[in-house]
Amino acid sequence: MSGKNYIDCSMSEFSNDLGAKKTMPGGGSAAAYVATLANSLASMVANFTVGKKKYAQFDDDIKEILEKAENLNDKVIDLVDEDIRQFLPLADAYKMPSTTENEKKEKELELQRCLKNAAKVPMDLLKICNEILYLHEELLEKGSKMLISDVGVGVQFLRASALSAKLNILINLNSINDEDFKNKYKVEMDSLVESVVNKCDFIYEEVLKQL
């Protein structure tokens, strides 16, 4: 990454680097960015709803959604760069020498440590996707109907981000030797993914009914 923080870069710079022959950014960063867009869409719908006479009964709830979206924004967008920060030491670990038995042991220990750290990023993303989804779930009922399609777009982004996070968790778990860690992560991952995907599908179908 050479000291670059993608959250400070333009969309085109991130997109160009993503498409280049570079080890980073990759799918993990892209998945986090997609979730960031979903959170921004929730904020946009809420901003166009708050203060409107037609939705006055929901005004306090909409203000709370805006506050939550603002708090989530920094967390989710940071994962764009956190995925890279955790990949770097893993890439370095793979390059460690492994000629002697002692070197092999040191390399394996470092690899296992880095793999666990790398798996944590997409797991954190899954959890945040679930939090953002609650905002869209509320906006389905309480948000301006003029922007209902944006709720539909938001949940499709979250669905894609969650399924992408699953792939990124699995690719790290496949090389982890700690069976207790793997089983714990798989159980939590499967539960979160199922919940997010099912809710996203439900909300999307409800949005279609209103168009």
Secondary structure, 3 states (H helix, E strand, C coil): CCCCCHHHCCHHHHHHHHHCCCCCCCHHHHHHHHHHHHHHHHHHHHHHHCCCHHHHHHHHHHHHHHHHHHHHHHHHHHHHHHHHHHHHHHHHHHCCCCCCHHHHHHHHHHHHHHHHHHHHHHHHHHHHHHHHHHHHHHHHHHCCHHHHHHHHHHHHHHHHHHHHHHHHHHHHHCCCCCHHHHHHHHHHHHHHHHHHHHHHHHHHHHHHHHC
